[in-house]
Amino acid sequence: MASKTNPFAFLQQVRAEIAKVTWPTRRETMITTVMVFIMVVLAMLFFLLVDQTIGWLVARLLGLGG
């Protein structure tokens, strides 16, 4: 069985670990957010194109194209 940690010592360890965290700046957060939105739009366009192409091919193969 693992030894138990004193709650006060545990809180000290938590504070020490939190102090090691490097938070992104507002500018870094905004750049990352914009990059995510750009990638989402690119993925959306890619899957739209693939979906339309596959739909068109299936319609042609099944003779549903009019």
Buried (B, 14 or more C-beta within 10 A) or exposed (E): EEEEEEEEEEEEEEEEEEEEEEEEEEEEEEEEEEEEEEEEEEEEEEEEEEEEEEEEEEEEEEEEEE
